[in-house]
Amino acid sequence: MLAIVHSRASIGVSAPPVTVEVHLSGGLPALSIVGLPETGVRESKDRVRSALLNAGFEFPARRITINLAPADLPKEGGRFDLPIALGILAASGQIPPESLESHEFLGELSLDGALRPLKGILPAVLAAREAGRSLLLPQDNAEEAALASRDDVLAASHLLAVCEHLAGRARLVPVPRSETPGDGAAAVSVADLSEVRGQQVPRRALEVAAAGGHNLLFFGPPGTGKSMLASRLPGILPGLPDEAAMEVASVHSVAGQPLKPGGWRQPPFRAPHHTASAVALVGGGSSPRPGEISLAHRGVLFLDELPEFERRVLEVLREPMETGEISISRAARQVTFPARFQVVAAMNPCPCGYSGHPNIECQCTPAQVMRYRAKISGPLLDRFDLHVEVPVQSGEVLLGSGASGESSASVRARVLAARARQEARGMLNSGLSGALLDQACRLDAASERLLTRAMERLGLSARALHRILRLARTLADLEGAEHLSQSHLMEALGYRQLDRQTGQGSVVSA
């Protein structure tokens, strides 16, 4: 007797189909699993046997051959326990085989037949729908699956409940789609920008970075508010649309990280410690898992104390910052994770932090300062659209009882208006290139001369030139201007402070 059960593997953020074929034949009782199973899958025969017996089913005393097709696709984990158990039951006539055709099954079995939760459920839900089948999964995964449910997701807590449903004796109710707010940016409380006193230029730079999706580097002495400013960025970013939110949720599902209640539309904000390794940032492992840059997909990656990261760790950011994806190659497979993120970084000007401080003398030698700054390579620095100094604020500003700065809500309204203009062009300004860049950033003769002189004096690369144009386009969008003007270019050039000071051998202006 042959039974066929549909299931899904987990490879990166995709869920390729796996057909579980169960054949019962004569001979001495035995159970073998073929089809490139890894250790977790090979161990499923013991879990399935105990689960069936403890649930009151008969385990066939025959030769059982289980094939996981396709044979060249690696299978891992306990996600195939439920399909294997159902295949054995269908092949032995204990449940009707035809009831399996319209469903796909995922679930790890405990020894008493209870279903345990899995990672990477969302990609499986979307893939099963595309194939025209419903997905039956563990009850503990129902909340996550509800984000993508369209009455085609079923959840059960025990093998018996699954069998009762397939036999038509007790139908499972489809998981209802979760009710999510239309714009989830405010669903999760975040720090407000009004709490930042003074710092008008860095506040403006933060608004520009949010409006165009630009990479931003803050530098200045310790305690001036660099990290404080960066932590306010999520509060002025718009909520994610449905498709982008589902991409983010799928990455977090594969990584086994639960979504924040009510905040699945909130752009992610990741802040890895400076001791993080290259694998922690880009992802990896024998079974590749997403790293911090993929967990920051469609959101913000905040790198505090940037020069304290190992240089080789920082260099791995260069390619995904340009391409928007990261590929991880292993002996058995190659996995591609999305990594379209916005980088916000903060750094001190020197090891002691007080180079350029108006009141505290720097204790570092020139050689120490040079080694400290050399950890950030020129190509990496080139990929930051804005380099903004966060200066020391006076006591009168910090302790002043006057009106606080603009709230995140008012800044966010301008960001939304600017992004609406960019969406009309087809993409964020940070992604403009080629003909789209030329079309959106047309310059008059005077502006071209200005930009040419700036390139010669500052030694700007072609990449830096394009980033200045994109930044100027964002400034024009914030003003509602149709065309770029010299004022937009001048302000955009003013945010390239590290470029201006490279020739002087100083990072921080005195």
PyMOL commands that set and color helices and strands:
alter all, ss='L'
color gray80, all
select helices_A, chain A and resi 39-42+44-54+81-91+97-100+121-130+139-145+159-166+184-186+193-195+200-212+226-231+233-236+242-254+278-282+292-295+306-308+311-315+318-323+366-373+378-382+395-399+408-425+429-431+434-440+445-458+462-479+486-494+497-502
alter helices_A, ss='H'
color red, helices_A
select strands_A, chain A and resi 2-8+17-25+30-34+63-69+103-105+108-109+115-116+134-138+153-156+216-219+269-270+283-284+289-290+300-303+325-329+334-338+342-347+386-389
alter strands_A, ss='S'
color yellow, strands_A
deselect
rebuild
show_as cartoon
